[in-house]
Amino acid sequence: MARDDAPQHVLSSFAQEDAPPECPGFLPPASEADALDWLRLIRSPRIGPVTFLKLLREYKTARAALEALPSRAGEVGLRDYEPATAAVAQEEYEAGKKAGAHLIALGSRRYSSLLAQIGDPPPLLWCLGNLDLLNKSCVSIAGARNASALGMRLTRALAKGLGAEGAVVVSGMARGIDKVAHEAALNTGSIGVLAGGVDVIYPQENREIYGQMRNAGLLVSENPLGLQPQARHFPRRNRIIAGLSLGLVIPEAATKSGSLITARDAVAEGREVMAVPGHPFDARAAGCNQLLRDGATLVRNARDVLEALNPITISKTQDTPASQTAEPPPQSTVGTPPADQVRARLLAHIGASPVPEDQLIRELGLPAASVTSALVELEMTGRIIRHPGGALSRAG
């Protein structure tokens, strides 16, 4: 792909013509100043993707949300709260410029239409490579890092077969199954989702495939450039792998493999989960066999995968524009009690088992806006946890 100079790599994502005609409740950044505000907001303490979007819908702009954050935090007992500084955002933005990366915002035409549909889409993605791959039909492949020779051979055949039919292969840039999937799909299109910064090679043994993916595929990350991945970053990365794709294929995985976390994320977002069966005595196939027992689709080759992802599903997801992110539930006509009462009622309804937000709104019979506002405050204070797919549970 032809490369522009570094500043254009960043700024091209914010051209006015890149914005969709409509976006529910907010517009993507239209300038560098807007982009810096988005970066400040998403990098602020206790602000995750869901809270970010709730604040943006409530205040309409990231700048207004940033100005309101200290007082909102004070209302729920967080004293001396300070959002991320402008210097932090500027430093990250300049690092992206230097690396030649694009910053793609939720709501822009370049943002993946499939990823925009998940419960907690990343507000911003740093991208290196061919951006056109983001909105092609994608299939994820995930599996064991210590894959067997047979597992890698099968992965290679799956990735090549899917690529030959026009599918872009998405994986996590790990050793084993991930690396083989990327290598096999390089010529037809592959997206690598990184747990650390998009400029960080991890593991180091993947230096060669990293360079190849940067030149011929696409590398994406929601995290700041330069960030070294830690264990807690990988589950968050997995939801992006699942969210980018129509379905997830697991050729080989143990019962405690991170691939099963990706499978749970895929199920939560209504994606097709597929697995290749293995011998019951082979520990590296135990995760696949468990998925099949629990209802995953059995596949043996790329043809089986394509049959599982039928044309109705493909056309339906491709026709949904990136701007069509999930709207909040309709407003109730019931009067709104004081904010502290709303928070108390929410905490009384939320237990250890995750419950969907729209279910809470229906059960409480309160206006959606008041529930949304209270959830933002409870998330900021760490009293509730939001899970992939948008469900909520009590912390601790």
C-alpha positions in Angstrom: 0.0 0.0 0.0 1.3 3.4 -0.9 2.4 5.4 2.2 1.9 9.1 2.8 4.1 11.2 5.1 3.5 10.6 8.8 1.3 13.6 9.6 -1.2 12.7 6.9 -1.3 9.2 8.3 -2.9 10.6 11.4 -4.9 13.5 10.1 -6.5 11.7 7.1 -8.8 10.0 9.6 -10.4 13.3 10.5 -11.3 14.7 7.2 -14.9 16.0 7.1 -15.8 13.7 4.2 -14.8 10.7 6.4 -17.6 11.4 8.8 -20.9 9.5 8.3 -24.0 11.4 7.5 -25.4 10.5 10.9 -24.0 9.0 14.1 -26.2 8.2 17.1 -25.5 10.8 19.7 -22.1 12.0 18.7 -19.8 12.6 15.7 -16.2 11.3 15.2 -13.3 13.8 15.5 -13.3 16.3 12.7 -9.9 17.9 13.6 -6.7 17.2 15.4 -8.0 19.2 18.4 -11.0 16.9 18.5 -8.8 13.8 18.3 -6.7 15.0 21.2 -9.8 15.5 23.3 -10.9 11.9 22.5 -7.5 10.6 23.5 -7.6 12.6 26.7 -11.0 11.2 27.6 -10.3 7.5 26.9 -6.9 7.7 28.7 -8.5 9.3 31.8 -8.6 7.3 35.0 -11.6 4.9 35.3 -12.8 5.6 31.8 -13.3 2.5 29.7 -15.0 2.2 26.2 -18.5 2.0 27.5 -18.2 4.9 30.0 -16.5 6.9 27.2 -19.5 6.4 24.9 -22.0 7.2 27.6 -20.2 10.4 28.4 -20.0 11.4 24.8 -23.7 10.8 24.2 -24.5 12.8 27.3 -22.2 15.8 26.7 -22.0 15.6 22.9 -18.3 16.3 22.7 -15.2 14.9 24.4 -14.2 18.4 25.5 -17.5 19.0 27.3 -17.2 15.5 29.0 -13.7 16.3 30.1 -14.8 19.5 31.7 -17.6 17.7 33.5 -15.6 14.8 34.8 -14.2 16.2 38.0 -17.6 17.3 39.3 -19.2 14.0 38.2 -16.4 12.2 40.1 -16.9 14.4 43.2 -20.6 13.6 43.3 -19.8 9.9 43.9 -17.0 10.5 46.4 -13.9 10.6 44.1 -12.1 13.7 45.4 -9.3 15.5 43.5 -10.2 13.6 40.3 -8.2 14.7 37.3 -8.7 13.6 33.7 -5.7 12.8 31.5 -3.7 15.9 30.7 -3.5 17.5 27.3 0.3 16.8 27.4 -0.4 13.0 27.7 -2.7 13.1 24.7 -0.3 15.2 22.6 2.6 12.8 23.4 0.6 9.8 22.3 -0.6 11.7 19.1 3.0 12.6 18.2 4.2 9.1 18.8 1.5 7.9 16.3 2.6 10.5 13.8 6.2 9.4 14.2 5.3 5.7 13.7 3.2 6.5 10.6 0.1 5.2 12.2 -3.6 6.1 11.5 -5.9 6.9 14.4 -9.4 5.5 13.4 -12.3 6.7 15.5 -15.6 5.0 16.2 -18.3 6.5 13.9 -15.9 7.2 11.0 -16.4 5.4 7.7 -13.1 3.6 8.1 -14.0 2.0 11.4 -15.0 -1.6 11.1 -18.8 -1.9 10.9 -18.7 -5.2 12.7 -16.5 -4.0 15.5 -18.8 -1.0 16.0 -21.7 -3.4 16.9 -20.1 -4.9 20.0 -21.1 -3.9 23.5 -17.8 -2.1 24.2 -16.2 -1.0 20.9 -12.8 0.8 21.3 -13.5 4.5 20.7 -10.1 4.8 19.0 -7.8 2.3 17.1 -4.2 2.9 16.2 -3.6 1.2 12.8 -0.5 0.4 10.8 -1.0 -1.0 7.3 -3.8 -1.5 4.8 -6.9 0.2 6.3 -9.1 -1.2 3.5 -9.0 -4.6 5.3 -11.1 -3.2 8.2 -14.4 -3.4 6.4 -13.9 -6.6 4.4 -15.5 -9.9 5.4 -13.3 -11.2 8.2 -13.0 -14.5 10.0 -10.9 -14.9 13.2 -8.6 -17.8 13.9 -7.3 -18.4 17.4 -5.6 -21.3 19.1 -2.8 -22.8 21.0 0.6 -21.2 21.3 2.3 -24.5 21.7 0.4 -26.0 18.7 1.2 -29.4 17.3 2.6 -29.9 13.8 -0.8 -31.1 12.8 -2.6 -28.2 14.3 -0.3 -25.7 12.5 -0.8 -27.6 9.2 -4.6 -27.4 9.6 -4.4 -23.7 10.5 -2.4 -23.0 7.4 -4.9 -24.8 5.2 -7.9 -23.0 6.9 -6.3 -19.6 6.4 -5.3 -20.2 2.8 -8.7 -21.6 2.0 -10.6 -18.7 3.6 -8.3 -16.1 1.9 -8.9 -17.8 -1.5 -12.6 -17.1 -1.0 -12.1 -13.4 -0.2 -12.1 -13.5 3.6 -9.6 -11.5 5.7 -8.1 -13.6 8.5 -7.9 -12.0 11.9 -5.7 -13.2 14.7 -3.7 -12.1 17.8 -0.1 -12.1 16.6 0.9 -14.7 19.2 3.2 -17.6 18.6 1.8 -20.9 17.3 -1.7 -20.9 15.7 -1.9 -17.1 15.4 1.5 -16.7 13.7 0.7 -19.5 11.2 -2.7 -18.0 10.4 -1.1 -14.6 9.6 1.6 -16.1 7.5 -0.8 -18.2 5.4 -3.1 -15.2 4.8 -0.6 -12.5 4.1 -1.2 -12.5 0.3 -5.0 -12.4 0.7 -5.4 -10.2 3.7 -4.8 -10.5 7.4 -5.4 -8.3 10.5 -3.3 -8.7 13.6 -4.7 -7.4 16.9 -2.1 -6.4 19.4 -2.4 -6.4 23.2 0.3 -3.7 23.5 1.0 -0.6 21.5 0.7 -1.0 17.7 4.4 -0.3 17.4 5.5 -2.9 20.0 6.7 -6.3 18.7 5.5 -9.1 21.1 6.8 -11.7 21.3 10.2 -10.7 19.9 10.4 -13.9 17.9 7.5 -12.5 15.8 9.7 -9.6 14.5 9.6 -11.0 10.9 5.9 -11.5 10.7 5.3 -8.1 12.4 7.2 -6.4 9.5 5.4 -8.5 6.9 2.0 -7.6 8.5 2.8 -3.9 8.6 3.7 -3.9 4.9 1.1 -6.3 3.5 -1.6 -6.6 6.2 -2.9 -4.5 9.0 -1.9 -4.1 12.7 -4.4 -2.6 15.1 -4.4 -1.8 18.8 -6.6 0.3 21.2 -3.7 1.0 23.5 -1.2 3.8 23.4 1.9 3.4 21.3 4.9 2.1 23.2 2.8 0.2 25.7 4.4 -3.2 26.6 1.6 -5.8 26.9 0.8 -7.3 30.3 -1.5 -10.2 31.2 -4.5 -8.0 31.8 -4.3 -6.6 28.3 -4.9 -9.9 26.4 -8.6 -10.5 27.4 -9.4 -7.0 26.2 -7.6 -7.6 23.0 -9.6 -10.8 22.5 -12.9 -9.0 22.3 -11.5 -7.0 19.3 -10.5 -10.2 17.6 -14.0 -11.6 18.0 -15.7 -8.3 17.2 -13.9 -7.7 13.9 -15.2 -11.0 12.5 -18.3 -12.8 11.3 -17.1 -15.9 13.1 -14.2 -17.4 15.1 -12.5 -20.7 14.2 -10.4 -22.6 16.8 -8.3 -25.3 15.2 -6.5 -26.4 18.4 -6.7 -25.3 22.0 -6.3 -26.6 25.5 -9.1 -26.2 28.1 -7.4 -23.2 29.8 -6.4 -21.5 26.5 -6.9 -17.8 26.1 -8.7 -18.8 22.9 -11.7 -19.9 25.0 -11.9 -16.4 26.3 -12.1 -15.2 22.7 -14.8 -17.8 22.1 -16.8 -16.5 25.0 -16.5 -12.9 23.7 -17.7 -14.2 20.3 -20.7 -15.9 21.8 -21.6 -12.7 23.8 -21.6 -10.7 20.5 -23.6 -13.2 18.6 -20.7 -14.4 16.4 -20.4 -17.9 15.0 -18.0 -20.0 17.0 -16.4 -23.0 15.2 -13.9 -25.6 16.3 -12.0 -28.5 14.9 -12.5 -31.8 16.8 -9.5 -33.6 18.2 -8.6 -36.9 19.9 -10.0 -37.0 23.5 -6.6 -38.0 24.9 -4.9 -35.0 23.3 -4.7 -32.2 25.8 -4.2 -29.6 23.0 -7.6 -30.6 21.5 -9.5 -30.6 24.8 -10.6 -26.9 24.5 -12.0 -27.5 21.0 -13.8 -30.6 22.1 -15.3 -28.7 25.1 -16.5 -26.0 22.7 -18.1 -28.6 20.5 -19.8 -30.2 23.5 -21.2 -26.8 24.4 -22.6 -26.0 21.0 -19.9 -24.7 18.7 -20.1 -25.6 15.1 -17.9 -28.5 14.0 -15.6 -27.6 11.0 -13.0 -29.6 9.2 -11.9 -27.2 6.5 -12.4 -23.8 5.0 -15.5 -25.0 3.1 -17.2 -25.9 6.4 -16.4 -22.5 7.8 -17.9 -20.7 4.7 -21.0 -22.8 4.9 -21.5 -22.0 8.6 -21.1 -18.3 7.7 -24.0 -18.3 5.3 -24.6 -15.5 2.7 -27.6 -14.1 4.7 -25.3 -13.4 7.7 -22.6 -12.0 5.6 -24.8 -9.6 3.6 -26.6 -8.5 6.8 -23.4 -7.6 8.7 -21.7 -5.9 5.7 -24.7 -3.7 5.0 -24.6 -2.2 8.6 -22.6 1.1 8.5 -20.0 1.8 11.2 -22.1 4.6 12.4 -24.9 2.3 13.5 -23.6 1.6 17.0 -26.1 0.4 19.6 -28.5 3.0 20.7 -29.5 3.3 24.4 -32.9 1.8 25.2 -35.9 4.0 24.7 -36.7 6.6 27.4 -39.2 5.7 30.1 -41.9 8.2 30.9 -41.7 7.5 34.7 -40.4 10.4 36.8 -36.8 10.4 37.8 -35.8 9.9 41.5 -32.7 11.6 42.9 -29.3 10.4 41.6 -28.3 8.7 44.9 -31.6 6.7 44.9 -31.0 5.6 41.3 -27.5 4.4 42.2 -28.8 2.6 45.3 -31.6 0.9 43.3 -29.1 -0.2 40.7 -26.7 -1.7 43.3 -29.7 -3.6 44.8 -30.5 -5.1 41.4 -26.9 -5.9 40.3 -25.4 -9.0 41.8 -22.4 -11.3 41.1 -24.0 -12.7 37.9 -23.8 -10.3 34.9 -27.1 -8.7 33.9 -27.7 -6.8 30.6 -28.2 -3.0 31.0 -31.4 -3.0 29.0 -32.8 -5.6 31.4 -31.9 -3.3 34.4 -33.8 -0.4 32.8 -36.9 -2.5 32.2 -36.9 -4.0 35.7 -36.3 -0.6 37.4 -38.8 1.2 35.2 -36.7 4.4 35.2 -35.7 6.7 32.4 -32.8 5.2 30.4 -30.8 8.5 30.7 -30.9 8.4 34.5 -29.8 4.8 34.6 -27.0 5.4 32.1 -25.8 8.4 34.1 -25.8 6.4 37.4 -24.0 3.5 35.7 -21.2 5.8 34.6 -20.7 7.0 38.1 -20.8 3.5 39.6 -18.2 2.3 37.0 -16.0 5.3 37.8 -16.0 4.4 41.5 -15.3 0.7 40.8 -18.5 -0.5 42.4 -19.7 -2.4 39.3 -17.9 -4.2 36.5 -18.9 -4.2 32.8 -18.3 -7.4 30.9 -17.9 -8.1 27.2 -21.3 -7.6 25.6 -22.3 -4.9 28.0 -23.5 -7.0 30.9 -22.9 -5.7 34.5 -22.1 -7.3 37.8 -21.1 -6.1 41.3 -17.4 -5.6 42.0 -15.9 -7.8 44.6 
